[in-house]
Structure formats: structure tokens, C-alpha cells
Amino acid sequence: MCSVDAGATVFEEAAKRRADIVVVHHGNYWADTNPCFTGLNKKRMEILYKNGISLYAAHLPLDKHPEIGNNAMLLRMIGAKIFRDFFIYDGQAISYCGHYKKAENLDSIVDKINKGLGIKCRVLPFGKKLIQTVAVISGGGGYAGFNEAVKAGVDLYITGDAIEIFHNAKDSGINVIFGGHHATETLGVKQLAKLISKDLDVEAEFVDIPTGL
């Protein structure tokens, strides 16, 4: 079973579906996570242990992958082509800038995102109405991602988490689309599930457990 997040709700769903392994984008352990088998970790791991389920997480690799990664898939969804790397994190680029051969209307891009992700995204329409270049960071690009997009001179910046950049975006003359952290990071895991089924001949399915974020 493939899903976006590690968590008790996800693991319980995997147990119901008799999954052998759960593949997620957001794993259970982060840099500041206590690895001891207590509290939150104990609650989660017990579900996996009792049901014989393995756990595999792919975070930044699934953001950056040029074919099935969240950011590449997001650009593909809106019909833009990758033309260079974007946003350095811990010494490596984790995303891309895309471009259109023929400029795309901003409203059309918003419509594609809403339909493709099944959401209603938030838009700060402070730049050109006809979009030629776009920078994307799925999930949370934060202020650093926004600042890099402004520095790159793109017409549109797309990310997940909504942050307080209204006046910065307006004064910089750039369009911004917030597609939601969870929604923008479903794309890579969905595609990975399809790839596992096709290339490994293993039954795999994407199960969406929305967070509302």
C-alpha cells in the first residue's frame, strides 16, 4: 500500500487491506525524532509489528525524481516542461523550474491544478496573466522557496503550504499558487504505486488519507 504519510491511521488501513509493506513519502523518523520505542513511535510500530507490515519512506528522492517525483509530476500536470533545477536544500537541488513554449493563461493553470489535485487552491494573482516560466516546490517551500522564485525571475511560483507572503508577492509582481501540502505530494506516491505494479508485478495501490492541510 502506498500513501503520503506514516501514521497510525495509515498503518491501520494497511492492516485492513492485508498489505505486506507500506510505502510513504513522509516517514516516521526525522532528524529531531526520538528513535526510542516509546510514546508515539511505540503506538505506530506496534501496529506494523503485530500485522507483519514493513515500512519504506522516500522523502526528498520522491520530491526530486525527474520522472515520477512530486515536482516533475506537478509540472507535467500543468503542461510545463522542465528546463532547470530549482531550490538547493542541504547542498542539492530538490525541485525544478518549468516553461511553456506558448504562454499559458494563469486561470487555465489554476483550473488544471484544481481538477488534477481535487482541491480549490489559493491564488495570489500579482504577476503576468500569461505565464511563460514557473517554479514549483511540492509540500512546504516556505519563505526560502518563495524568495528563490522571486530571485529566479519566474512568472509563477507553485507550492503546497500557504504562508504570509501577500505583500511580498504583490510588491515583487509574482503570481503564487498554494495547492496544499498534502495534495501536492500525492502525485509522486500515486505514480510510484503504478510503477511498482507494472515493473515488479506486485499488487500495489495508492490510498489517500487526506489531512486537510
FIZALO-964883 format. One record per residue (C-alpha): x negated, y, z negated; residue in one letter; residue number from 1. Coordinates in steps of 0.5 Angstrom, whole numbers. Layout:
! residues N
<rec east="X" north="Y" up="Z" rest="A" nr="NUM"/>
...
END
This chain:
! residues 213
<rec east="0" north="0" up="0" rest="M" nr="1"/>
<rec east="-3" north="7" up="2" rest="C" nr="2"/>
<rec east="-1" north="13" up="-2" rest="S" nr="3"/>
<rec east="-3" north="20" up="-3" rest="V" nr="4"/>
<rec east="-4" north="20" up="-11" rest="D" nr="5"/>
<rec east="-7" north="15" up="-16" rest="A" nr="6"/>
<rec east="-2" north="15" up="-22" rest="G" nr="7"/>
<rec east="3" north="10" up="-26" rest="A" nr="8"/>
<rec east="9" north="11" up="-22" rest="T" nr="9"/>
<rec east="5" north="10" up="-15" rest="V" nr="10"/>
<rec east="2" north="3" up="-19" rest="F" nr="11"/>
<rec east="9" north="1" up="-21" rest="E" nr="12"/>
<rec east="11" north="2" up="-14" rest="E" nr="13"/>
<rec east="6" north="-2" up="-11" rest="A" nr="14"/>
<rec east="7" north="-8" up="-16" rest="A" nr="15"/>
<rec east="14" north="-8" up="-14" rest="K" nr="16"/>
<rec east="12" north="-9" up="-7" rest="R" nr="17"/>
<rec east="7" north="-14" up="-9" rest="R" nr="18"/>
<rec east="1" north="-10" up="-6" rest="A" nr="19"/>
<rec east="-6" north="-13" up="-7" rest="D" nr="20"/>
<rec east="-9" north="-6" up="-6" rest="I" nr="21"/>
<rec east="-7" north="1" up="-7" rest="V" nr="22"/>
<rec east="-11" north="6" up="-2" rest="V" nr="23"/>
<rec east="-10" north="13" up="-4" rest="V" nr="24"/>
<rec east="-13" north="20" up="-3" rest="H" nr="25"/>
<rec east="-13" north="23" up="-10" rest="H" nr="26"/>
<rec east="-17" north="17" up="-14" rest="G" nr="27"/>
<rec east="-17" north="16" up="-21" rest="N" nr="28"/>
<rec east="-23" north="19" up="-23" rest="Y" nr="29"/>
<rec east="-26" north="26" up="-22" rest="W" nr="30"/>
<rec east="-33" north="29" up="-24" rest="A" nr="31"/>
<rec east="-30" north="31" up="-31" rest="D" nr="32"/>
<rec east="-26" north="25" up="-32" rest="T" nr="33"/>
<rec east="-27" north="21" up="-39" rest="N" nr="34"/>
<rec east="-28" north="14" up="-36" rest="P" nr="35"/>
<rec east="-26" north="10" up="-42" rest="C" nr="36"/>
<rec east="-21" north="5" up="-42" rest="F" nr="37"/>
<rec east="-16" north="9" up="-47" rest="T" nr="38"/>
<rec east="-10" north="14" up="-46" rest="G" nr="39"/>
<rec east="-8" north="16" up="-39" rest="L" nr="40"/>
<rec east="-13" north="11" up="-36" rest="N" nr="41"/>
<rec east="-11" north="5" up="-40" rest="K" nr="42"/>
<rec east="-4" north="6" up="-38" rest="K" nr="43"/>
<rec east="-6" north="6" up="-31" rest="R" nr="44"/>
<rec east="-11" north="1" up="-31" rest="M" nr="45"/>
<rec east="-6" north="-4" up="-35" rest="E" nr="46"/>
<rec east="-1" north="-4" up="-29" rest="I" nr="47"/>
<rec east="-6" north="-5" up="-24" rest="L" nr="48"/>
<rec east="-10" north="-11" up="-28" rest="Y" nr="49"/>
<rec east="-3" north="-14" up="-30" rest="K" nr="50"/>
<rec east="-1" north="-14" up="-23" rest="N" nr="51"/>
<rec east="-8" north="-16" up="-20" rest="G" nr="52"/>
<rec east="-8" north="-10" up="-16" rest="I" nr="53"/>
<rec east="-14" north="-7" up="-13" rest="S" nr="54"/>
<rec east="-15" north="1" up="-12" rest="L" nr="55"/>
<rec east="-19" north="4" up="-7" rest="Y" nr="56"/>
<rec east="-20" north="12" up="-6" rest="A" nr="57"/>
<rec east="-22" north="16" up="-1" rest="A" nr="58"/>
<rec east="-22" north="24" up="-2" rest="H" nr="59"/>
<rec east="-27" north="28" up="2" rest="L" nr="60"/>
<rec east="-28" north="23" up="7" rest="P" nr="61"/>
<rec east="-21" north="23" up="9" rest="L" nr="62"/>
<rec east="-21" north="30" up="9" rest="D" nr="63"/>
<rec east="-26" north="31" up="14" rest="K" nr="64"/>
<rec east="-26" north="25" up="18" rest="H" nr="65"/>
<rec east="-25" north="27" up="26" rest="P" nr="66"/>
<rec east="-20" north="23" up="28" rest="E" nr="67"/>
<rec east="-16" north="21" up="22" rest="I" nr="68"/>
<rec east="-17" north="26" up="17" rest="G" nr="69"/>
<rec east="-12" north="30" up="14" rest="N" nr="70"/>
<rec east="-15" north="37" up="17" rest="N" nr="71"/>
<rec east="-16" north="34" up="24" rest="A" nr="72"/>
<rec east="-9" north="31" up="24" rest="M" nr="73"/>
<rec east="-6" north="38" up="22" rest="L" nr="74"/>
<rec east="-10" north="41" up="28" rest="L" nr="75"/>
<rec east="-7" north="35" up="32" rest="R" nr="76"/>
<rec east="0" north="37" up="29" rest="M" nr="77"/>
<rec east="0" north="44" up="32" rest="I" nr="78"/>
<rec east="-3" north="42" up="38" rest="G" nr="79"/>
<rec east="-10" north="46" up="37" rest="A" nr="80"/>
<rec east="-17" north="43" up="39" rest="K" nr="81"/>
<rec east="-23" north="42" up="34" rest="I" nr="82"/>
<rec east="-28" north="47" up="36" rest="F" nr="83"/>
<rec east="-33" north="47" up="30" rest="R" nr="84"/>
<rec east="-34" north="45" up="23" rest="D" nr="85"/>
<rec east="-31" north="50" up="17" rest="F" nr="86"/>
<rec east="-32" north="51" up="10" rest="F" nr="87"/>
<rec east="-38" north="48" up="6" rest="I" nr="88"/>
<rec east="-37" north="44" up="0" rest="Y" nr="89"/>
<rec east="-43" north="41" up="-4" rest="D" nr="90"/>
<rec east="-47" north="42" up="2" rest="G" nr="91"/>
<rec east="-43" north="39" up="7" rest="Q" nr="92"/>
<rec east="-37" north="42" up="12" rest="A" nr="93"/>
<rec east="-30" north="39" up="10" rest="I" nr="94"/>
<rec east="-26" north="42" up="15" rest="S" nr="95"/>
<rec east="-25" north="45" up="22" rest="Y" nr="96"/>
<rec east="-23" north="51" up="26" rest="C" nr="97"/>
<rec east="-19" north="49" up="32" rest="G" nr="98"/>
<rec east="-17" north="53" up="38" rest="H" nr="99"/>
<rec east="-12" north="54" up="44" rest="Y" nr="100"/>
<rec east="-13" north="54" up="51" rest="K" nr="101"/>
<rec east="-7" north="58" up="52" rest="K" nr="102"/>
<rec east="-5" north="62" up="46" rest="A" nr="103"/>
<rec east="1" north="59" up="41" rest="E" nr="104"/>
<rec east="6" north="63" up="38" rest="N" nr="105"/>
<rec east="6" north="64" up="31" rest="L" nr="106"/>
<rec east="13" north="62" up="30" rest="D" nr="107"/>
<rec east="12" north="56" up="34" rest="S" nr="108"/>
<rec east="6" north="53" up="30" rest="I" nr="109"/>
<rec east="11" north="54" up="23" rest="V" nr="110"/>
<rec east="16" north="50" up="26" rest="D" nr="111"/>
<rec east="11" north="45" up="28" rest="K" nr="112"/>
<rec east="9" north="44" up="21" rest="I" nr="113"/>
<rec east="16" north="44" up="18" rest="N" nr="114"/>
<rec east="18" north="39" up="22" rest="K" nr="115"/>
<rec east="12" north="35" up="22" rest="G" nr="116"/>
<rec east="11" north="35" up="15" rest="L" nr="117"/>
<rec east="18" north="35" up="13" rest="G" nr="118"/>
<rec east="18" north="42" up="9" rest="I" nr="119"/>
<rec east="19" north="49" up="9" rest="K" nr="120"/>
<rec east="12" north="52" up="9" rest="C" nr="121"/>
<rec east="11" north="59" up="6" rest="R" nr="122"/>
<rec east="8" north="64" up="11" rest="V" nr="123"/>
<rec east="4" north="71" up="11" rest="L" nr="124"/>
<rec east="5" north="74" up="18" rest="P" nr="125"/>
<rec east="0" north="79" up="17" rest="F" nr="126"/>
<rec east="-4" north="78" up="24" rest="G" nr="127"/>
<rec east="-3" north="77" up="31" rest="K" nr="128"/>
<rec east="3" north="74" up="33" rest="K" nr="129"/>
<rec east="0" north="70" up="39" rest="L" nr="130"/>
<rec east="-5" north="65" up="36" rest="I" nr="131"/>
<rec east="-12" north="63" up="39" rest="Q" nr="132"/>
<rec east="-16" north="61" up="33" rest="T" nr="133"/>
<rec east="-14" north="57" up="27" rest="V" nr="134"/>
<rec east="-18" north="55" up="21" rest="A" nr="135"/>
<rec east="-15" north="49" up="16" rest="V" nr="136"/>
<rec east="-16" north="46" up="9" rest="I" nr="137"/>
<rec east="-11" north="41" up="7" rest="S" nr="138"/>
<rec east="-9" north="41" up="0" rest="G" nr="139"/>
<rec east="-13" north="46" up="-4" rest="G" nr="140"/>
<rec east="-17" north="51" up="0" rest="G" nr="141"/>
<rec east="-17" north="56" up="-6" rest="G" nr="142"/>
<rec east="-20" north="63" up="-5" rest="Y" nr="143"/>
<rec east="-26" north="61" up="-3" rest="A" nr="144"/>
<rec east="-23" north="58" up="3" rest="G" nr="145"/>
<rec east="-19" north="64" up="5" rest="F" nr="146"/>
<rec east="-25" north="68" up="4" rest="N" nr="147"/>
<rec east="-29" north="64" up="9" rest="E" nr="148"/>
<rec east="-23" north="64" up="14" rest="A" nr="149"/>
<rec east="-23" north="72" up="14" rest="V" nr="150"/>
<rec east="-31" north="72" up="15" rest="K" nr="151"/>
<rec east="-30" north="67" up="21" rest="A" nr="152"/>
<rec east="-25" north="72" up="24" rest="G" nr="153"/>
<rec east="-20" north="67" up="26" rest="V" nr="154"/>
<rec east="-12" north="69" up="27" rest="D" nr="155"/>
<rec east="-9" north="64" up="23" rest="L" nr="156"/>
<rec east="-11" north="60" up="16" rest="Y" nr="157"/>
<rec east="-7" north="54" up="14" rest="I" nr="158"/>
<rec east="-8" north="51" up="7" rest="T" nr="159"/>
<rec east="-4" north="47" up="2" rest="G" nr="160"/>
<rec east="-4" north="51" up="-5" rest="D" nr="161"/>
<rec east="0" north="57" up="-5" rest="A" nr="162"/>
<rec east="-5" north="63" up="-8" rest="I" nr="163"/>
<rec east="-4" north="70" up="-10" rest="E" nr="164"/>
<rec east="-7" north="73" up="-3" rest="I" nr="165"/>
<rec east="-1" north="77" up="-1" rest="F" nr="166"/>
<rec east="-5" north="84" up="-1" rest="H" nr="167"/>
<rec east="-12" north="81" up="1" rest="N" nr="168"/>
<rec east="-9" north="77" up="7" rest="A" nr="169"/>
<rec east="-5" north="84" up="9" rest="K" nr="170"/>
<rec east="-11" north="88" up="9" rest="D" nr="171"/>
<rec east="-15" north="83" up="13" rest="S" nr="172"/>
<rec east="-10" north="83" up="18" rest="G" nr="173"/>
<rec east="-10" north="75" up="18" rest="I" nr="174"/>
<rec east="-4" north="70" up="18" rest="N" nr="175"/>
<rec east="-3" north="65" up="13" rest="V" nr="176"/>
<rec east="1" north="59" up="12" rest="I" nr="177"/>
<rec east="2" north="55" up="6" rest="F" nr="178"/>
<rec east="4" north="48" up="7" rest="G" nr="179"/>
<rec east="4" north="45" up="0" rest="G" nr="180"/>
<rec east="-2" north="41" up="-3" rest="H" nr="181"/>
<rec east="2" north="34" up="-3" rest="H" nr="182"/>
<rec east="5" north="35" up="4" rest="A" nr="183"/>
<rec east="-2" north="37" up="8" rest="T" nr="184"/>
<rec east="-5" north="31" up="5" rest="E" nr="185"/>
<rec east="0" north="26" up="7" rest="T" nr="186"/>
<rec east="-3" north="26" up="14" rest="L" nr="187"/>
<rec east="-9" north="22" up="13" rest="G" nr="188"/>
<rec east="-7" north="17" up="9" rest="V" nr="189"/>
<rec east="-1" north="15" up="14" rest="K" nr="190"/>
<rec east="-6" north="15" up="19" rest="Q" nr="191"/>
<rec east="-10" north="10" up="15" rest="L" nr="192"/>
<rec east="-5" north="5" up="14" rest="A" nr="193"/>
<rec east="-3" north="5" up="21" rest="K" nr="194"/>
<rec east="-11" north="4" up="23" rest="L" nr="195"/>
<rec east="-11" north="-2" up="17" rest="I" nr="196"/>
<rec east="-5" north="-6" up="20" rest="S" nr="197"/>
<rec east="-8" north="-5" up="27" rest="K" nr="198"/>
<rec east="-15" north="-6" up="27" rest="D" nr="199"/>
<rec east="-15" north="-11" up="21" rest="L" nr="200"/>
<rec east="-9" north="-15" up="22" rest="D" nr="201"/>
<rec east="-7" north="-13" up="15" rest="V" nr="202"/>
<rec east="0" north="-11" up="13" rest="E" nr="203"/>
<rec east="0" north="-4" up="11" rest="A" nr="204"/>
<rec east="5" north="1" up="9" rest="E" nr="205"/>
<rec east="5" north="9" up="7" rest="F" nr="206"/>
<rec east="9" north="10" up="1" rest="V" nr="207"/>
<rec east="11" north="17" up="0" rest="D" nr="208"/>
<rec east="12" north="19" up="-7" rest="I" nr="209"/>
<rec east="13" north="27" up="-7" rest="P" nr="210"/>
<rec east="10" north="31" up="-12" rest="T" nr="211"/>
<rec east="14" north="38" up="-10" rest="G" nr="212"/>
<rec east="7" north="41" up="-10" rest="L" nr="213"/>
END
